[in-house]
Amino acid sequence: MKRRVPIFLTAFVGIIYVVQFFVPHRPFSGMQDLLNDWVQIIAAFAIWLGVLNLMKVSGDHVYRRASGWPLSAVIIVSFLATSVVGFFFSGGERFQDPGTPFDWIYNSIYNPLSSTMFAMLAFYVASASYRAFRARNREATLLLLAGFLVMLGRVPVGDQLTRFLPEGYRLSNLADWIMNVPNKAGQRAIMIGIALGTVSTSLRLILGIEKGHLGGES
Amino acid sequence: MHLDACLRRSARRGIASAAVLVTAAAIGVAAPVLMALGALAFLAPPVFALAALPPPDLVTVRDTPNDNGGSLTLTWVRPQCDVADNTDFHGYRIERATLPDGPFTVIADVPRGISDFVDADSIRDGVTYYYRIASRGGIPDSPGRPSIASGPGRATAQWFHRGRVNALLAVIILSGLIIFFIEYAKRGRPIFIRKIAGLDAVDEAVGRATEMGRKILYIPGTSDMDNVMTLAGIAILGRVARMTAQYETPLEIPVSRSLVMVACRETVKEAYLAAGRPDIYNDSMVYYLTDDQFGYAAALEGIMVRDRPAAIFMQGSFYAEALILAETGNSIGAIQIAGTAQASQLPFFVAASDYTLLGEELFVAGAYLSKEPRQLGSLKGQDMGKAIILLLLLVGIIIQTTGLYDFSSLFVVQ
């Protein structure tokens, strides 16, 4: 029973999603939006599960003085401080309004921290590129060459270096060709595979063959 | 004094009234002439005259196809004065009535240059509607003579979307192939599946962590349970958890979605039960961090650097955090098996991980690892679908290149 009900629900909802794509008539026309709304509502309720779990795990770390417990204490204090400010010190009708203390926390603490993490990507791209572009074998050499040409073709100096060539044969054009022809062909092959994989996985879920997500053997 | 003023005002009113009458008479005489000239306008260059705003021709009303009712589509032929450089011509005024004689009410003003309009404003299915369209122009903006009433139009809902016949055929063929090969495999027929290095390396990764006595970090992506990549990632987690239960290897699964946490817990618990080791399962193996993308990435980076897991699995849907995680894992020397169907993140995983499941390989992972005949049959059906697409591509290249037919139009889904 514990397994059958979720499998039945998965199959039922999955079939509704397929049918509503081909049947514009009511009641199928509004089914997708309705089910998507349900997902949002369930996820909104479920977030409490996550928040409570985070507080429990962090509180446990602090209590046991586990390794890195001060970081857990920072989580608890930050969570409580943000919640209290949002609920009780908004100063306006809505806590997200510009000028509220919550807005200040969002703009002065949260946003810079997120931006910092995002900005670190630039350094990671450099180190990953350094490793990927080492000419260890034929494929890696091709990758290095293609990457070099695309990067050079994307900056003005690329065209300056090849200005003796006729218009249309300069580095920027070569970079465009690499991106639009071999690169796009590869991307499309992957996309076709992904689409087929998605259909196949969905069908296995609808037919109840794939049960891994329900905690069972597939 | 007052009388003089009154007389002067009366005289002015009289002159004004006379002017209005003369103008009206002139228009009355001139209008038929101007209208006749308007009818002959096609003989002359598109010179626009406000006094003779011609209505659009051939106004048709029909039910909007492939919808759930409540909508009618109007089409018309634009008059000659509706040209791009004619800024005096503003567009069209559309009027609607339920009877051919009216009363008509204005429902919309649309700009020039268009020749169709979908009316979905309070249209009731089964009720007949009539439409008139007038051209608009001049300063102030005013409509000219409307077209004759067109109709009746009656809205209905359709039971099948005719613009998606090709998609339905594709679904039927692909599903048929998959179901056929599932049945084929169930009868015990041998099915060959090519080796996938990333999945064969799962044993190696778990073994390495066991030997080193360090934990395995499993990251199921940043999407929720409504994403099929997350489901595929959790299917792999089931296999990994069964192995960690057998070898008593520590397993840690930090997640970014509450529902994923619940699903992962259930999966891991079942796996430990199936492996006969429910005693070493603990709910704290799966825990929630945050829904925030970069907050999640920062927390995972911290866990990697502090705890230095021996093996890291990244299976699911990843976005910009993919490279942050993979590079950090690489820097601590962990064996990394990544997998996603986010095409834009695949190059990062390939560059920074030891093994990468490329797109569809993520979806086949559960079936591949389980070796269960029905699942393997579905993979075979999927491969046959790929073969058909390859064949269609070759045929399409020939037909499209020779210009015999617009082959690609067969694959457009509305």
Interface residues (C-beta under 8 A of the other chain):
Chain A: V18 F21 F22 V23 P24 H25 R26 S29 G30 V39 I42 A43 A46 I47 W48 L49 G50 V51 N53 L54 V57 D60 S67 G68 L71 L113 S114 M117 F118 M120 L121 Y124 V125 S127 A128 S129 R131 A132 Q187 I190 M191 I192 G193 I194 L196 G197 T198 V199 S200 T201 S202 L203 R204 L205 L207 I209 E210 G212 H213 L214 G215 G216 E217 S218
Chain B: N66 D67 N68 G69 A157 Q158 W159 F160 H161 R164 A167 L168 V171 L174 S175 I178 I179 I182 D224 M225 D226 V228 L231 A232 I234 A235 I236 L237 G238 R239 R257 S258 L259 M261 V262 A263 E266 T267 V268 K269 E270 A271 A274 S284 Y287 Y288 L289 T290 D291 D292 Q293 F294 G295 A297 A298 G302 R306 A320 L323 I324 A326 E327 N330 A341 A343 L346 P347 F348 V350 A351 A352 L358 G359 E360 E361 L362 F363 V364 G366 A367 L369 S370 E372 R374 Q375 S378 L379 G381 Q382 G385 K386 I389
